[in-house]
Structure formats: structure tokens, C-alpha cells
């Protein structure tokens, strides 16, 4: 799940025990009496009530000071870096065109024939799924899968026989796969959710993901996003509303999947392209920064705080210093969730896996307990 625009990590996981935070943000900071306290130093934004409950129940991990070396403050470039698991020079021709999830599909899912191992719920395709043999699809609006009026034409294409034209055979195969996928998505949307989702974009996207999971589609990775986190102006109200939407959407999805018996099969991971600067600006907002924080939720996560709290006296040109490379989080998920032994070809580098997912032994012990 992408928090699009650059989420303010300092007002999400709040260092309320640090006076530097309040000196730098006299108007934008979250007041200590409002913070949902995790310990004597850190707490969550007051609108993250449901996520605080998940944290208390051992269903949520919080990763601090996540980023990458030589941070880029362009929304587009930094998003591509997170999606492709590479740091490139934007002034030079790009030599990496695929994404980290696409490489996982290509290298680890060779015997799986589904064309929808990855599914993006949203209006623009993610580079995370890009590969030489694409295995991901994008659904901007689920109603476009109601293709009864196109079905006859596609079935006609499928019936045509061609012994010499490989390209046409490929069109036949894709037409058949498209019809099959459309039918399964159409059927999945009839699955009744076990809880009521809020009528907001993120909640409705996760509702659809829940329906598709309950319908047992072969999709392994779903990708969705919520926008609006570029809070340069009057941040307080806007950011609070976004925090509330994220918290309620993830919590509702978790309750739905628990009721359906799927929660232990799911990991929810968030990222944002960068954090915000420590000091507030003159417009009661915050500007593009560097290191940030991530949420990782699910029945199999290693709950609690990962990493150390940001040192607000030791900054990099006014920004929080990165202590955990985001590819360490990816490596932990790949190793402990997807059972990938060698993550280097997928992440294009050798990164220490961060243990945000419980090992198989710990998961089994939890179930037995």
C-alpha cells in the first residue's frame, strides 16, 4: 500500500518525548496529551486508534528510519526507486526497467501460469510489477470487468484457428485468459464482505482485495494506494483525515479477513516515497524530506518497533537520517513470507533481511499456543 505524496513519518510515529520535535514544529507537532503512547518516547498519531489496537494485539510492526542512500526528493523518481528496488541517476539512461515484484514473479513463479500474479487496484500501473514477461494487471474500476457486451467478440477471436501466425495464437491465448480473469473477478465481487467498509476510496479498494482473496484468485501480491500526503500547506487537518482513513481501512480489512479465516495468510506493507523535513514551514505544513517509517501488519508479523527512534539532533541537511534501507524490509518479506532463499537477484543487491515476519517455527508455535 503506497501512501502517495510523502507521508509525514514524524507526525505518524510521533517522538513526543523529544523536545527537539516541539522546537522544530511549534504549530504542526502533535501535542503530548493527544498522542497514542507506545512507550515513554514514541506514540502514534491520535487518529490511528484502530492501528494502535492492532499494535497492542500483536498484529502490527512499525519500522523506523527507513530510506535509501543519497535520497531523492522528486515524487516520481523516489517512487520509482521504491518500486524498482534500485537507485539510479536520473540524468543518465536507465538500465533497470523492471520492478522488484516483477522480478520475484519471473524468478520464483516460473511454474505458475496465471496472468494475474500481481493486481493493482487503482488508475495507474505500478513499476513494481514490471518485468520482461508481465504477470500483473491493473484494475482502475472493477466495473470494466463486466464485459458481457465484449464477450462474444473475444470468444470469436478465440475460435479462429491459425496454424502459422504465432502472434495471433498469442492474441487467442490472451483473449481466453482475459475472459477467464474477468469472469472470476465478476464472481468475486458478488462475495459478501463480513464487515461494513467505509465509503472511501482506500476502504473500497481493500474491500475488493478482500473479495478477491476470499474467492481464492491465484494473485500473490495486491497493490493499492491512497494519495494526498504532500502536505506543504495546513497539514494538521489534512494529515489527520488521511491517518483516520488509513487506520479504519486497514483495521476493517483485518477484521474482514479474520472473519473469513484468511488473516494469517496476509501481510499488509505500506511505503511512502519519502518522509517530511523536521522543521515545519511558514505555511503550517512540512516539505519533502528523506527517511520515513513503514507499517507491516498481519497475523504473521513480528510485532512492535523495529529500528531505533530518529535522532533529531543528528540530521542530514535538516532531514532524518536513514538507518534501515527499505530493501532490508523487502528482503525480510521475501525470505520469511515468500520463502525466497536468495533475494539478491530480485533486489539487485545483498541486503540483510529485517525480521518483520515471524519464522515458520515461531508461526507454528503461535498456532499451537
Secondary structure, DSSP 8 states (H G I E B T S, - for coil): -EEETT--GGGTEE-TT-HHHHHH-TTTS--TTTSEESSSS-EE-TT-HHHHHHHHTT-EEEEEEEE-SS----HHHHHHHHHHT----TTS--S--S-HHHHHHHHH-TT---S-SEEEESSS--GGG--SS--EEEES-GGGG--HHHHHHHHHHHH---SS-HHHHHHHHHHHHHHHHHHHHHHHTTS--SS---SSHHHHHHHHHHHHHHTT-S--EEEEEEE-----SSHHHHHHHHHHHHHHHHHHHHHHHHHHT-GGG-EEE-B-S--B-SS--TTSS--B-S-EEEEEEETTB--EEES----TTS-BTTB----EEHHHHHHHHHHHTS--S--HHHHTS-------B--HHHHHHHHH-
